[in-house]
Amino acid sequence: MNADDPDFIARVLAHDDRQAFGTLVRRHQSTVHNFLRRLTGGQHALAEDLAQDTFIEAYRHLDRFRGGSAFSTWLLGIAYNRFRSERRRQRDTAEWTGDLAECDLLAGSVATTTPVSVDLQQDLAAALEHLPGPERSAVHLCYAEGLTHEEAAWVLGCPLGTVKTLVLRAKAKLRDALRVWAPI
């Protein structure tokens, strides 16, 4: 029997069931880690530390989860706030590396075995690298993670209209940067 997230959350809250929380962590750790890895510019150790902090904070404040969004969306919101706090603490600008593996989800339909597709992935990676952080985060959440604009707004802590604007601006910049791949 495979219970869904609300059942596991209820078990954790009612009985401090750490195994149930472990199941939640296993279900969502790759999503949280991949999101943080992209935000940290591929710094795996930092992403792992932030992911661990995310789950510790989620465990400590699980009673604050109201179910108004998916549990994964709530976790990504915590992860994004942990990342922002770390960035403020370091006073560094974290940039995405542009590694080919980073754009696989966004490249989606392009096969990765042909030289043309490798070139397209490199161009996409470079174009994504040049997007401002908020635009890159919004595009990643909506396209790579599959969140709705409303969920992405919640994760980013900004109004829905802002997310829609960020995504539109990012798409326009990406379209312009990748124009050679789809000439008018």
VOPA-549840 format. One record per residue: x, y, z of N, C-alpha, C in turn; residue in one letter. Coordinates in pm, 1 decimal, padded with zeros to 6 digits. Layout:
N
(palum (X, Y, Z), (X, Y, Z), (X, Y, Z), "A");
...
//
This chain:
184
(palum (00084.8, -00119.9, 00000.0), (00000.0, 00000.0, 00000.0), (00088.2, 00124.7, 00000.0), "M");
(palum (00058.6, 00214.3, -00088.8), (00136.6, 00336.4, -00102.2), (00050.6, 00455.8, -00062.0), "N");
(palum (00066.1, 00503.6, 00061.7), (-00011.5, 00618.3, 00109.0), (00042.1, 00744.8, 00043.5), "A");
(palum (-00044.3, 00841.9, 00028.8), (00001.1, 00966.5, -00031.8), (00055.4, 01061.4, 00076.2), "D");
(palum (00111.2, 01172.8, 00031.7), (00177.4, 01266.3, 00122.8), (00092.3, 01307.6, 00242.8), "D");
(palum (-00034.7, 01344.3, 00225.4), (-00113.3, 01385.1, 00343.0), (-00121.4, 01277.9, 00451.9), "P");
(palum (-00124.7, 01151.9, 00412.7), (-00127.2, 01044.5, 00512.3), (00002.6, 01040.1, 00591.1), "D");
(palum (00114.3, 01052.4, 00521.3), (00243.4, 01052.4, 00589.5), (00258.6, 01175.2, 00678.6), "F");
(palum (00213.5, 01289.2, 00630.6), (00220.4, 01412.3, 00710.5), (00137.9, 01395.6, 00837.6), "I");
(palum (00019.9, 01340.2, 00823.8), (-00066.1, 01318.4, 00940.6), (00000.9, 01225.1, 01041.2), "A");
(palum (00067.6, 01121.5, 00993.1), (00137.4, 01028.6, 01082.7), (00251.2, 01098.0, 01155.8), "R");
(palum (00323.0, 01183.9, 01086.7), (00433.3, 01255.8, 01150.5), (00377.5, 01348.6, 01257.8), "V");
(palum (00272.6, 01421.7, 01224.9), (00215.8, 01516.6, 01320.0), (00151.1, 01448.0, 01440.1), "L");
(palum (00083.8, 01339.1, 01416.6), (00010.7, 01272.1, 01524.5), (00101.4, 01187.6, 01614.1), "A");
(palum (00200.0, 01122.1, 01554.5), (00278.3, 01025.2, 01630.8), (00428.8, 01048.8, 01623.5), "H");
(palum (00470.7, 01161.9, 01571.3), (00612.4, 01189.8, 01550.2), (00679.8, 01071.8, 01480.3), "D");
(palum (00613.9, 01021.7, 01376.9), (00658.2, 00904.1, 01302.7), (00772.6, 00943.2, 01209.1), "D");
(palum (00893.2, 00913.7, 01251.1), (01010.7, 00952.2, 01173.0), (01025.7, 00868.6, 01046.6), "R");
(palum (00974.8, 00747.4, 01048.8), (00977.7, 00666.1, 00927.1), (00886.6, 00726.5, 00820.1), "Q");
(palum (00772.6, 00778.1, 00862.5), (00682.9, 00844.0, 00767.1), (00750.5, 00967.5, 00708.7), "A");
(palum (00821.4, 01042.8, 00793.0), (00891.5, 01159.7, 00741.5), (01004.3, 01116.5, 00648.9), "F");
(palum (01071.4, 01006.2, 00681.6), (01174.8, 00952.5, 00593.1), (01119.7, 00918.7, 00455.9), "G");
(palum (00998.1, 00867.4, 00453.1), (00933.7, 00837.3, 00325.1), (00909.5, 00966.3, 00246.4), "T");
(palum (00865.2, 01070.4, 00315.4), (00844.9, 01199.7, 00249.1), (00976.6, 01252.5, 00193.0), "L");
(palum (01082.9, 01238.5, 00272.0), (01214.4, 01284.5, 00225.9), (01255.6, 01207.1, 00101.4), "V");
(palum (01244.5, 01075.5, 00103.7), (01283.0, 00995.4, -00013.1), (01201.3, 01031.6, -00136.6), "R");
(palum (01073.9, 01060.4, -00117.4), (00988.0, 01096.1, -00230.9), (01027.0, 01228.5, -00295.4), "R");
(palum (01074.1, 01322.0, -00214.4), (01092.3, 01458.9, -00263.9), (01237.3, 01506.3, -00266.4), "H");
(palum (01330.3, 01423.2, -00220.2), (01467.9, 01470.5, -00209.8), (01530.9, 01503.4, -00344.5), "Q");
(palum (01501.6, 01426.5, -00447.5), (01564.9, 01456.3, -00576.4), (01511.3, 01586.7, -00635.0), "S");
(palum (01383.3, 01613.3, -00618.7), (01326.4, 01739.3, -00668.3), (01389.9, 01858.3, -00596.9), "T");
(palum (01397.6, 01849.7, -00464.6), (01455.7, 01958.7, -00384.9), (01603.3, 01974.1, -00418.6), "V");
(palum (01675.5, 01864.2, -00424.1), (01819.1, 01871.1, -00451.2), (01846.3, 01926.3, -00590.3), "H");
(palum (01774.5, 01879.7, -00690.8), (01795.6, 01929.0, -00827.8), (01765.5, 02077.8, -00838.4), "N");
(palum (01658.8, 02120.8, -00773.3), (01623.7, 02263.0, -00773.2), (01737.1, 02344.8, -00710.3), "F");
(palum (01786.2, 02300.8, -00596.2), (01893.5, 02373.9, -00527.6), (02024.7, 02366.3, -00605.9), "L");
(palum (02049.6, 02254.5, -00670.4), (02171.0, 02241.9, -00750.8), (02170.8, 02344.9, -00863.9), "R");
(palum (02054.9, 02364.8, -00923.6), (02046.3, 02464.9, -01031.0), (02064.2, 02605.7, -00975.3), "R");
(palum (02003.1, 02631.1, -00860.0), (02014.9, 02764.3, -00800.8), (02157.5, 02795.1, -00756.4), "L");
(palum (02229.9, 02692.8, -00711.2), (02365.6, 02713.7, -00659.9), (02472.1, 02705.1, -00768.2), "T");
(palum (02430.2, 02693.4, -00890.7), (02528.3, 02688.8, -00998.5), (02599.6, 02555.9, -01006.3), "G");
(palum (02532.0, 02449.6, -00968.7), (02591.6, 02316.8, -00978.6), (02683.8, 02281.7, -00863.3), "G");
(palum (02682.9, 02361.4, -00758.0), (02765.8, 02332.6, -00640.7), (02696.1, 02223.4, -00559.3), "Q");
(palum (02734.0, 02099.3, -00585.8), (02664.7, 01984.4, -00527.6), (02668.8, 01984.3, -00375.3), "H");
(palum (02783.2, 02014.9, -00317.0), (02795.0, 02011.5, -00170.7), (02703.3, 02116.0, -00107.0), "A");
(palum (02703.8, 02235.9, -00163.4), (02616.8, 02340.7, -00110.3), (02469.8, 02303.0, -00128.8), "L");
(palum (02436.6, 02248.9, -00244.9), (02298.2, 02206.2, -00269.8), (02256.1, 02098.4, -00170.5), "A");
(palum (02345.6, 02004.5, -00141.9), (02313.9, 01899.5, -00044.3), (02293.1, 01957.6, 00094.4), "E");
(palum (02379.5, 02051.2, 00133.9), (02364.5, 02115.2, 00264.9), (02230.9, 02188.7, 00274.6), "D");
(palum (02197.9, 02262.6, 00169.5), (02072.6, 02337.7, 00169.6), (01952.0, 02244.2, 00166.4), "L");
(palum (01964.2, 02132.6, 00094.9), (01854.1, 02035.2, 00091.5), (01834.3, 01975.4, 00231.1), "A");
(palum (01943.6, 01942.8, 00296.6), (01933.6, 01889.4, 00432.9), (01868.9, 01992.7, 00524.8), "Q");
(palum (01911.6, 02117.4, 00515.3), (01850.8, 02224.4, 00595.2), (01701.9, 02237.7, 00564.7), "D");
(palum (01667.3, 02221.6, 00437.1), (01527.0, 02229.9, 00395.1), (01443.5, 02124.9, 00466.0), "T");
(palum (01490.8, 02001.9, 00467.2), (01413.8, 01894.8, 00528.7), (01411.4, 01904.8, 00680.5), "F");
(palum (01517.7, 01954.7, 00738.5), (01517.0, 01976.8, 00884.3), (01413.7, 02082.3, 00919.3), "I");
(palum (01414.2, 02191.6, 00842.6), (01316.7, 02297.7, 00867.0), (01174.3, 02248.1, 00842.2), "E");
(palum (01156.3, 02168.4, 00737.5), (01023.3, 02113.0, 00708.7), (00976.8, 02024.6, 00824.6), "A");
(palum (01064.8, 01944.2, 00878.7), (01028.9, 01857.0, 00990.4), (00989.9, 01939.8, 01113.1), "Y");
(palum (01069.1, 02040.9, 01142.1), (01043.6, 02125.4, 01260.3), (00912.9, 02203.8, 01248.2), "R");
(palum (00876.9, 02239.0, 01126.4), (00760.1, 02325.4, 01105.9), (00651.3, 02257.9, 01023.4), "H");
(palum (00646.2, 02127.0, 01027.5), (00548.1, 02054.1, 00948.3), (00405.7, 02093.0, 00984.5), "L");
(palum (00385.0, 02136.3, 01107.1), (00250.9, 02177.6, 01149.5), (00204.7, 02304.9, 01077.6), "D");
(palum (00296.3, 02373.7, 01012.4), (00260.9, 02494.8, 00937.1), (00211.8, 02463.7, 00795.8), "R");
(palum (00233.3, 02339.5, 00751.1), (00185.1, 02301.4, 00619.0), (00033.7, 02288.2, 00625.1), "F");
(palum (-00035.8, 02367.1, 00545.9), (-00181.6, 02372.6, 00550.0), (-00249.3, 02295.1, 00438.1), "R");
(palum (-00172.2, 02245.1, 00345.1), (-00231.5, 02167.1, 00237.3), (-00290.6, 02251.7, 00125.9), "G");
(palum (-00266.0, 02382.2, 00126.7), (-00317.3, 02469.1, 00020.9), (-00244.8, 02450.6, -00110.5), "G");
(palum (-00130.4, 02385.3, -00104.8), (-00052.7, 02354.4, -00224.0), (-00000.3, 02212.1, -00206.9), "S");
(palum (00066.1, 02163.4, -00308.7), (00127.6, 02031.3, -00297.4), (00241.1, 02038.4, -00196.1), "A");
(palum (00266.6, 01927.3, -00130.0), (00374.8, 01922.7, -00032.0), (00507.3, 01958.0, -00098.3), "F");
(palum (00528.8, 01911.2, -00221.5), (00653.3, 01941.6, -00292.3), (00668.6, 02091.8, -00317.2), "S");
(palum (00558.8, 02158.8, -00343.4), (00563.0, 02304.7, -00363.4), (00603.4, 02373.5, -00234.5), "T");
(palum (00547.7, 02328.0, -00122.2), (00582.6, 02383.4, 00008.8), (00731.0, 02361.8, 00035.3), "W");
(palum (00781.9, 02242.4, 00003.8), (00924.2, 02213.7, 00023.6), (01012.4, 02302.0, -00064.4), "L");
(palum (00972.0, 02321.9, -00189.7), (01051.2, 02407.2, -00278.5), (01052.6, 02551.7, -00228.7), "L");
(palum (00944.2, 02594.3, -00166.0), (00942.6, 02727.6, -00105.9), (01043.5, 02739.0, 00006.9), "G");
(palum (01049.1, 02637.5, 00091.1), (01148.7, 02635.9, 00199.5), (01289.1, 02634.5, 00139.3), "I");
(palum (01310.0, 02549.8, 00037.6), (01441.2, 02539.3, -00026.6), (01483.7, 02673.2, -00086.5), "A");
(palum (01391.0, 02740.5, -00152.4), (01423.1, 02869.8, -00212.8), (01460.3, 02970.9, -00105.3), "Y");
(palum (01388.8, 02970.9, 00005.3), (01421.5, 03062.6, 00115.9), (01555.8, 03028.3, 00178.6), "N");
(palum (01588.9, 02900.3, 00190.7), (01720.2, 02859.8, 00243.0), (01829.6, 02909.6, 00148.5), "R");
(palum (01806.6, 02894.1, 00018.2), (01904.3, 02941.1, -00080.7), (01924.0, 03092.0, -00069.4), "F");
(palum (01813.8, 03165.9, -00061.5), (01823.5, 03312.3, -00050.7), (01897.6, 03352.9, 00075.7), "R");
(palum (01870.6, 03285.7, 00185.2), (01940.4, 03316.7, 00310.6), (02090.6, 03290.1, 00296.8), "S");
(palum (02125.0, 03179.0, 00235.3), (02266.3, 03145.6, 00215.0), (02332.7, 03246.3, 00123.2), "E");
(palum (02264.5, 03284.7, 00018.6), (02320.5, 03383.1, -00075.0), (02343.9, 03516.7, -00005.8), "R");
(palum (02248.3, 03557.5, 00076.5), (02266.5, 03681.7, 00151.6), (02384.8, 03669.5, 00245.9), "R");
(palum (02396.9, 03552.0, 00308.4), (02505.5, 03530.0, 00403.2), (02640.1, 03535.4, 00332.1), "R");
(palum (02649.5, 03481.4, 00215.2), (02776.0, 03479.8, 00142.0), (02802.6, 03609.3, 00066.5), "Q");
(palum (02697.0, 03686.0, 00043.2), (02708.2, 03809.1, -00036.4), (02773.5, 03782.3, -00170.5), "R");
(palum (02746.5, 03662.2, -00223.1), (02797.1, 03620.4, -00352.5), (02678.9, 03607.3, -00445.1), "D");
(palum (02701.4, 03619.0, -00571.5), (02594.3, 03589.9, -00665.4), (02614.3, 03449.0, -00714.7), "T");
(palum (02515.8, 03365.8, -00689.5), (02522.7, 03227.1, -00735.8), (02475.1, 03222.1, -00879.3), "A");
(palum (02555.5, 03166.5, -00963.9), (02520.2, 03156.4, -01104.6), (02514.6, 03010.9, -01146.0), "E");
(palum (02423.1, 02980.7, -01234.1), (02410.7, 02847.5, -01289.1), (02527.5, 02821.8, -01382.5), "W");
(palum (02583.8, 02702.4, -01382.6), (02705.7, 02673.4, -01457.2), (02684.1, 02663.6, -01606.6), "T");
(palum (02563.3, 02633.0, -01649.7), (02539.5, 02614.6, -01791.5), (02579.8, 02476.6, -01839.3), "G");
(palum (02608.0, 02386.8, -01747.6), (02642.2, 02248.4, -01781.6), (02530.3, 02187.5, -01865.9), "D");
(palum (02565.6, 02106.4, -01962.6), (02466.2, 02045.1, -02050.6), (02361.9, 01967.1, -01972.7), "L");
(palum (02402.9, 01898.3, -01868.7), (02306.7, 01819.6, -01791.0), (02201.5, 01909.0, -01727.9), "A");
(palum (02235.1, 02032.7, -01703.4), (02142.6, 02125.3, -01639.3), (02024.7, 02160.3, -01728.3), "E");
(palum (02040.4, 02153.1, -01857.7), (01932.7, 02196.0, -01946.2), (01858.5, 02079.4, -02008.3), "C");
(palum (01889.6, 01956.8, -01966.8), (01823.6, 01840.6, -02024.9), (01672.5, 01848.6, -02014.4), "D");
(palum (01620.4, 01884.8, -01897.2), (01476.1, 01889.8, -01880.4), (01413.6, 01999.9, -01965.3), "L");
(palum (01484.4, 02109.9, -01978.9), (01430.3, 02219.1, -02058.4), (01443.0, 02188.8, -02207.8), "L");
(palum (01545.5, 02112.9, -02244.9), (01562.4, 02079.4, -02385.3), (01458.9, 01975.7, -02428.2), "A");
(palum (01413.6, 01896.4, -02331.3), (01303.3, 01804.0, -02347.5), (01301.2, 01720.7, -02472.0), "G");
(palum (01247.7, 01773.9, -02579.2), (01219.9, 01694.8, -02697.9), (01341.3, 01673.7, -02786.6), "S");
(palum (01453.6, 01733.2, -02755.4), (01570.0, 01722.6, -02841.5), (01652.1, 01600.2, -02802.7), "V");
(palum (01678.8, 01513.2, -02897.4), (01762.9, 01397.0, -02870.5), (01904.1, 01444.0, -02842.8), "A");
(palum (01972.7, 01379.1, -02750.5), (02104.4, 01426.5, -02709.0), (02218.0, 01357.0, -02780.4), "T");
(palum (02190.0, 01280.9, -02885.5), (02296.1, 01204.4, -02950.1), (02349.2, 01268.7, -03076.6), "T");
(palum (02281.8, 01362.6, -03133.8), (02328.0, 01421.3, -03258.8), (02408.5, 01546.8, -03230.6), "T");
(palum (02503.9, 01576.8, -03319.0), (02582.4, 01698.8, -03300.5), (02495.1, 01824.2, -03298.5), "P");
(palum (02389.2, 01824.6, -03378.7), (02300.5, 01940.6, -03382.6), (02234.0, 01960.5, -03247.0), "V");
(palum (02186.9, 01851.4, -03186.2), (02119.7, 01865.3, -03057.8), (02216.9, 01908.2, -02949.1), "S");
(palum (02342.0, 01862.9, -02957.4), (02442.4, 01906.3, -02860.8), (02464.6, 02056.2, -02875.2), "V");
(palum (02472.9, 02103.7, -02996.9), (02488.6, 02247.4, -03020.9), (02369.9, 02324.9, -02966.5), "D");
(palum (02248.9, 02273.5, -02990.0), (02129.1, 02339.5, -02938.4), (02131.9, 02342.1, -02785.6), "L");
(palum (02170.2, 02231.0, -02724.2), (02177.2, 02227.9, -02577.6), (02280.4, 02326.2, -02525.3), "Q");
(palum (02392.2, 02337.3, -02592.6), (02493.7, 02433.6, -02550.1), (02441.1, 02576.0, -02562.2), "Q");
(palum (02373.3, 02603.9, -02671.9), (02316.2, 02737.7, -02689.3), (02207.2, 02765.1, -02584.7), "D");
(palum (02124.7, 02664.8, -02556.7), (02021.9, 02680.2, -02454.1), (02084.6, 02702.0, -02317.7), "L");
(palum (02187.7, 02625.5, -02287.3), (02256.8, 02641.2, -02158.6), (02313.9, 02782.2, -02145.7), "A");
(palum (02375.5, 02830.6, -02252.7), (02432.2, 02965.1, -02249.8), (02323.0, 03070.5, -02235.0), "A");
(palum (02212.4, 03051.4, -02304.9), (02101.8, 03147.7, -02295.6), (02042.5, 03147.5, -02155.1), "A");
(palum (02026.1, 03030.3, -02097.0), (01973.6, 03022.5, -01959.4), (02069.3, 03087.8, -01860.7), "L");
(palum (02199.1, 03071.3, -01885.1), (02299.6, 03129.0, -01796.1), (02290.7, 03281.7, -01792.4), "E");
(palum (02250.1, 03340.3, -01903.8), (02244.3, 03486.1, -01910.8), (02114.2, 03544.7, -01857.3), "H");
(palum (02018.5, 03459.7, -01824.1), (01893.8, 03511.0, -01765.3), (01920.3, 03557.8, -01622.9), "L");
(palum (01856.9, 03666.2, -01581.9), (01867.8, 03706.7, -01441.5), (01812.1, 03596.0, -01350.7), "P");
(palum (01863.7, 03586.0, -01229.4), (01826.3, 03480.4, -01135.7), (01676.8, 03457.6, -01121.0), "G");
(palum (01596.9, 03562.3, -01098.4), (01453.0, 03539.5, -01081.6), (01386.3, 03481.4, -01206.8), "P");
(palum (01428.8, 03526.0, -01324.8), (01372.1, 03472.4, -01448.6), (01412.5, 03326.2, -01465.5), "E");
(palum (01539.8, 03296.8, -01438.1), (01588.5, 03159.7, -01449.6), (01514.3, 03068.7, -01351.5), "R");
(palum (01492.5, 03116.1, -01228.7), (01420.0, 03036.7, -01129.1), (01276.3, 03012.2, -01171.6), "S");
(palum (01210.2, 03114.0, -01222.8), (01070.6, 03099.9, -01265.6), (01059.2, 03000.9, -01381.3), "A");
(palum (01149.7, 03010.2, -01477.6), (01147.8, 02918.2, -01591.7), (01174.6, 02775.9, -01543.9), "V");
(palum (01270.3, 02760.8, -01455.9), (01300.9, 02626.6, -01405.6), (01180.5, 02566.6, -01332.8), "H");
(palum (01119.6, 02644.3, -01246.2), (01005.6, 02592.3, -01170.2), (00889.5, 02554.4, -01262.0), "L");
(palum (00861.1, 02639.0, -01360.0), (00744.8, 02615.4, -01446.1), (00769.5, 02509.9, -01552.6), "C");
(palum (00890.5, 02499.4, -01604.6), (00915.1, 02406.7, -01714.3), (00988.4, 02280.1, -01671.0), "Y");
(palum (01093.2, 02292.8, -01592.2), (01166.4, 02172.9, -01551.1), (01095.2, 02099.7, -01437.6), "A");
(palum (01038.9, 02174.2, -01342.9), (00970.3, 02111.8, -01229.8), (00821.1, 02092.1, -01256.0), "E");
(palum (00767.5, 02158.5, -01358.2), (00627.3, 02139.8, -01393.8), (00527.9, 02207.6, -01301.1), "G");
(palum (00572.7, 02307.4, -01226.1), (00481.8, 02378.8, -01137.7), (00395.0, 02475.1, -01217.4), "L");
(palum (00277.1, 02501.6, -01166.9), (00191.7, 02603.1, -01227.4), (00249.2, 02739.8, -01192.2), "T");
(palum (00201.2, 02841.1, -01259.1), (00245.6, 02976.9, -01226.0), (00211.6, 03009.0, -01080.6), "H");
(palum (00095.0, 02964.8, -01034.7), (00052.9, 02990.9, -00896.8), (00147.6, 02924.9, -00798.1), "E");
(palum (00185.6, 02800.4, -00825.8), (00278.2, 02729.7, -00737.1), (00415.9, 02795.0, -00739.4), "E");
(palum (00461.5, 02834.3, -00857.3), (00591.4, 02901.6, -00867.9), (00589.5, 03034.1, -00792.0), "A");
(palum (00478.3, 03105.2, -00797.9), (00466.2, 03231.2, -00723.4), (00479.4, 03205.2, -00574.0), "A");
(palum (00418.1, 03098.1, -00529.2), (00426.1, 03064.3, -00387.0), (00569.7, 03031.6, -00349.2), "W");
(palum (00636.7, 02950.9, -00430.8), (00775.4, 02913.0, -00402.7), (00865.9, 03035.1, -00400.8), "V");
(palum (00849.7, 03123.2, -00498.0), (00935.3, 03241.0, -00509.8), (00894.8, 03353.5, -00415.8), "L");
(palum (00777.0, 03340.5, -00355.1), (00731.2, 03443.0, -00261.5), (00699.4, 03574.9, -00329.3), "G");
(palum (00640.6, 03566.8, -00446.6), (00605.8, 03689.3, -00518.6), (00465.9, 03674.1, -00576.9), "C");
(palum (00406.0, 03783.6, -00619.9), (00271.9, 03776.5, -00676.6), (00267.1, 03694.7, -00806.2), "P");
(palum (00151.1, 03639.7, -00833.6), (00129.1, 03560.6, -00953.9), (00167.2, 03638.7, -01079.5), "L");
(palum (00125.7, 03764.2, -01086.6), (00156.9, 03847.2, -01203.6), (00306.8, 03863.1, -01225.2), "G");
(palum (00382.6, 03867.6, -01117.2), (00527.9, 03878.8, -01128.1), (00586.6, 03754.3, -01191.7), "T");
(palum (00538.7, 03637.5, -01149.3), (00588.4, 03512.9, -01207.5), (00554.3, 03507.5, -01355.7), "V");
(palum (00431.4, 03542.5, -01389.9), (00393.2, 03541.2, -01530.8), (00482.9, 03634.6, -01611.9), "K");
(palum (00513.2, 03750.4, -01556.5), (00600.7, 03846.3, -01624.0), (00741.9, 03790.7, -01636.4), "T");
(palum (00793.0, 03729.7, -01528.5), (00927.2, 03672.1, -01532.4), (00937.0, 03563.8, -01640.1), "L");
(palum (00837.1, 03477.2, -01646.9), (00837.6, 03370.0, -01745.9), (00828.2, 03427.6, -01886.8), "V");
(palum (00740.0, 03524.8, -01907.2), (00727.5, 03585.9, -02039.8), (00856.9, 03653.2, -02083.3), "L");
(palum (00918.6, 03727.1, -01991.8), (01045.1, 03793.6, -02025.6), (01152.8, 03691.0, -02057.2), "R");
(palum (01159.1, 03585.3, -01974.7), (01259.9, 03481.1, -01996.9), (01238.5, 03413.2, -02131.6), "A");
(palum (01113.8, 03380.5, -02162.2), (01085.0, 03315.1, -02289.9), (01121.9, 03405.8, -02406.8), "K");
(palum (01094.9, 03534.0, -02394.4), (01129.8, 03627.5, -02501.5), (01281.7, 03633.8, -02519.4), "A");
(palum (01354.7, 03637.1, -02408.9), (01500.7, 03641.1, -02417.2), (01556.0, 03511.0, -02474.4), "K");
(palum (01498.0, 03398.1, -02431.1), (01542.5, 03269.4, -02483.9), (01510.2, 03257.8, -02632.3), "L");
(palum (01391.3, 03302.8, -02671.4), (01351.4, 03298.8, -02812.1), (01448.4, 03381.7, -02895.9), "R");
(palum (01484.5, 03499.3, -02844.7), (01577.2, 03585.6, -02916.3), (01716.6, 03521.9, -02924.6), "D");
(palum (01762.1, 03465.1, -02813.1), (01894.8, 03405.5, -02810.3), (01903.4, 03279.9, -02896.9), "A");
(palum (01790.7, 03210.5, -02912.1), (01790.6, 03085.0, -02988.5), (01725.3, 03100.5, -03125.8), "L");
(palum (01711.9, 03223.1, -03173.5), (01646.8, 03251.9, -03300.4), (01708.4, 03174.3, -03416.0), "R");
(palum (01837.9, 03149.8, -03412.1), (01903.0, 03079.3, -03523.0), (01851.0, 02935.7, -03535.6), "V");
(palum (01791.8, 02881.8, -03431.2), (01741.3, 02745.4, -03434.7), (01600.9, 02737.3, -03490.3), "W");
(palum (01530.2, 02848.2, -03493.4), (01394.2, 02850.3, -03547.6), (01371.1, 02982.1, -03616.8), "A");
(palum (01438.8, 03003.5, -03729.4), (01422.4, 03132.9, -03798.3), (01277.7, 03152.0, -03843.0), "P");
(palum (01238.0, 03275.3, -03846.0), (01100.2, 03310.9, -03881.0), (01075.4, 03289.4, -04027.3), "I");
//
